[in-house]
């Protein structure tokens, strides 16, 4: 499932695997909960600029 989402986003399987490994190894949240809403808003804005649907 994660690989499919990565492909849909135009990411290579190696990049997805590396990021997942980094996330698993860190033991921390990638985006602190306090920043989640602003991060989601920024992602949607960037997707809009790239012409991708969220």
N, C-alpha and C positions, 0 to 999 in steps of 0.2 A: 504494500500500500504506500509506504513512504517513497519507494523508488518510482512508483507511478506519479505521485504528486511532484516529485523532482523533475521527471521528464516533462510533465505538463508545464512546469515553470521554466523549462529550457535548461535545466541543470544536468550535468553529467552524473552518472551513478557514483563515480569516484568522489565528486564534490559532496554529494549528499551523504555518502558513507563517512567521509572525513568529518563533516560537520556533526553528524550524529555521534561519532566517536568522541569528538571534542566535548560535546554536550554531556555525554555519559560519563566521561572522565572528570568533568569539572565538579559535578555534584551540586551545581548552583543553577538557578534559573538564568536563562539567557537574557531575558528582559525582566527587570525587577517589576513586581506587581504594580508598584506605584507609577511606573512608566508605561504600562501596558496600553492604556487607552490612547495615549499620544502616539505610541508606536504603531498601533493599528490604523490610526488616522493617517499617519505618514505613509504607511504601506499602501493604503487605498489611493492616496494622492499620487504616489509614484506609479502605481499600476495604471491609473487613469492617464498619466502622461505617456506611458509606454503603450497605451491602447489595449491593455489587458483587462479582462473582467476579473473582479475579486472573487 
